[in-house]
């Protein structure tokens, strides 16, 4: 997992939390909808980063594998 993957995951979680605080969902379906909204924001951000850099943000490697690759 790259640093950008971690940041995007945090963005999705933080965004979902903020939307949830404002909307105050009461049902599982409402919570699912809000979770998808938070994920979509992070997904759109990922796509923009990839468009600007020309390379993929997501990696099949985990953090330990990436650290070993840099050594």
C-alpha positions, -999 to 999 in steps of 0.1 A, spaced: 0 0 0 15 33 -10 14 66 10 -12 79 -14 -34 48 -9 -33 54 29 -41 91 25 -70 84 1 -83 58 26 -81 84 54 -99 109 31 -127 84 25 -131 77 62 -130 113 73 -154 125 46 -178 97 54 -176 107 91 -183 144 83 -212 136 60 -226 112 86 -224 139 113 -244 163 92 -270 138 78 -274 118 110 -284 85 92 -308 63 111 -309 31 90 -283 8 76 -294 18 41 -288 55 49 -254 46 63 -245 26 32 -254 56 10 -232 79 30 -203 55 29 -206 53 -8 -205 91 -10 -173 93 11 -158 65 -11 -168 83 -43 -150 115 -32 -118 96 -25 -122 76 -58 -126 108 -78 -95 122 -61 -76 91 -70 -86 94 -106 -76 131 -107 -41 122 -93 -37 94 -118 -47 117 -147 -22 144 -136 7 120 -129 1 95 -156 6 66 -132 -16 44 -110 -20 52 -74 -31 18 -63 -5 -10 -57 -9 -47 -53 20 -45 -28 16 -41 9 35 -16 30 62 -41 40 68 -51 3 71 -15 -7 96 -8 20 117 -38 9 115 -27 -27 130 7 -18 160 -9 0 
